[in-house]
Amino acid sequence: MAEEKTGKKTSVLDTEPLPILWKDRKRYLGMPLSFTRYMVDDSHFITKIGLLRTVTNEVLLYRILDLKLSRTLGQKLFGVGTITLFTADKTDNQLNVLNIKKSEQVRRFLSTKIEEERNKRRLAGRELYGAAIPGMVEGEIDIDGDGVPD
């Protein structure tokens, strides 16, 4: 534990969380009646699912490779859309952000934020291209197509 000038002991767990830049819920018929929540802070996309048992999933923004917005006729009628995030994450390489309002504005916001985060870390797109494709890591290439890396 560290001591401040006031003499109080502080912990690394006492730090303030990053401010939330955007948040929404999964919606049914345009209303937020779900226990699925989506949030974006300065460097993470966070999904929280559940009421009694909550599962939290975080993806670093710079690891998002591509975005896709889709809107069915029903979603258009209720003013919502679904954004699919294609990531370089091992656990969730495809993350669906279901039925969120103002989906076009959110897609543009995420795209801008992802590029800012990549520029901040000095990453170019070419450094991430093979990251989400299985078999691109050396030793995992299946040359003869039998399903076993050669």
N, C-alpha and C positions, 0 to 999 in steps of 0.2 A: 504494500500500500504506500501511496505517496502522500506527503504532507504539503498543504498549501501554505501561503504566508499567514493565513488566519489561524493556523495550528490544527485545523480539521483534517482528519484522515479521509482520503478519497480512494475510490477503487476505479479500475478501468471500466467497470460495469455501470458507473455513475454518469457516463457521458451521454449527452443528448442524442436522440436518434436524428437521422437526416430528415429534413423537411420533406413532406409528401408533395410532389408537384402535380400529380393527377391521381384520382381514385374514382372507382365506380363499382357497381355490382352487376352480376349477371341478372338479366331481366326476363320476366315472363309477361307477355302482352304489354310490354313497355313499362312495367312496374317493377321496382327492385324488391322482389319477394324471395330472393334466393340468399343462401348463406355462402355464396362464392363472391369474394371480394378481390378486386384488382387494384394495385397501387404502383406508382412509379416514383422513386426518389432520384437523387442525383446520379446514381450509378447502378441501380437495380430495378428489375421488374419483379414484383412480388405478387404471388397468388396465395390467398388464404381460402381454404375450403372447409366447411363444416361448422356445426354448432356445438355439439357435445364433444366430438373428437375433431380437432382442427389440424389440418395439414397445411404447412406453409412451405411454399416453393419459391426460391429466389433464382433469378437468372441475371448475370451481369449484362448490362446493356451492350457493351462492346462485343459480346459473344452472339448477339442476334445478327444473323446473316441476311435475312430477307423478311419482308412483310407481305401479306396478301389480305385484301379486304374483300369480303363477299357479303352480299345482301340479297336475300330472297324477296319475293313480292310481299310476303307477310311481314318480314323485317322492315321493309320500306314503309309499309302501312303504319307500323308502330314506332318508326323513327329510330331503329336500332340496326346494328350490323355485327358481323363476326370478323375479327382480325386473327389471322394465323401467323404466328411467329416461328420462323425456321431458325434454329439456334445451333451453335457448336457445342451445346451442353450434352454430356453423356446420358443423363437421366431423362431429360425431356428435349429431344431434338425437334419436336413439333409441338407448339403450345397454342391452344385455341383460346382466344379471349371472346367468350360467347355473349351475344346479345347486349352490347353496350351502346349507350346513347351517344350521339354525335361521333359516330365511328370514323367518318372521313377526317374530321379535325383531329381525332386521337391518332389516326394512322400518320398524318402529317407531323404531329407533335413527336410521336415515337421515332419517326424517321430522322427528324432534325436532332433529337436528343441522342440517338445512336451515333450519328455522324460526329456530333460534338464530343462524345465519349471516346470514339476511336481517334479523333484528332488529338485529344488530350493525352492519350496513351501512345500516340504516334504509331498507330497501326494502320496498315494499308489493307484493302480488301484481299489482295493476293496472299496475305499471310494467313487468312482464315478460310480460303477456298476448300482445302482438303480436310478441314477440321471436323465437319459433320458427316463425311462420307466414310462408312466403314470400309476397311480394306486399303485406305490411303496411308495408314501408318505402316512403316517398314516391318515386315514379318507377318502381316495380316493379309497379304495379297493371295487370292485364290486363282492361280494360273489355269489349272485344268478344269475348274468349274464344278468340282465335286462337293463343295460346301465346306471343305477343310482348308485352312490357310496353308500354303506350301512353303 
